[in-house]
Amino acid sequence: MPGAWTQNYYHVVFSTLERRALIKPEIEERLHAYLGGLVRDLRCQLIAVNGMPDHIHLLVRYRADLAHSDLVRHVKTRSSRWFHETFAEQREFAWQNGYGGFTVSRSNVEAVESYIRLQKQHHERMDFQTEFLALLRKHGIELDEGEVFQ
């Protein structure tokens, strides 16, 4: 067989440094659009993006020859550079080291997309730390809570 036919979906979650509320409402739409452009530049498809002032969720369909870590590294590095160039007055902006990444089966894409699109409503009931720990547990990721938010 001369090719690779895949459907790879990845739910990525990462926060601002020290989970500071730096993604202001007036910045959010532009940031989300820019993240979509970065994903397309990597020849991937952004299915959903949303978040809160202190974190971002992305649902991406990615190509078979792109490692998860490369996808996230490019998105975080390039968006951070853009953020500093575009909003120079927010010098303190940075992404936290690390991220949460969860593969998604095709049958769950719509549910994860809905979950991401409803972030604002979801966070009326739950803070980021509680949400992130719940995602890690749901996906069977072993963890030491003390190390997750260092």
Secondary structure as GFF3:
##gff-version 3
##sequence-region A 1 150
A	DSSP	beta_strand	8	15	.	.	.	ID=ss1
A	DSSP	three_ten_helix	17	19	.	.	.	ID=ss2
A	DSSP	alpha_helix	25	41	.	.	.	ID=ss3
A	DSSP	beta_strand	45	52	.	.	.	ID=ss4
A	DSSP	beta_strand	55	62	.	.	.	ID=ss5
A	DSSP	alpha_helix	68	86	.	.	.	ID=ss6
A	DSSP	beta_strand	100	104	.	.	.	ID=ss7
A	DSSP	three_ten_helix	106	108	.	.	.	ID=ss8
A	DSSP	alpha_helix	109	117	.	.	.	ID=ss9
A	DSSP	alpha_helix	119	122	.	.	.	ID=ss10
A	DSSP	alpha_helix	128	138	.	.	.	ID=ss11
A	DSSP	alpha_helix	145	148	.	.	.	ID=ss12
###
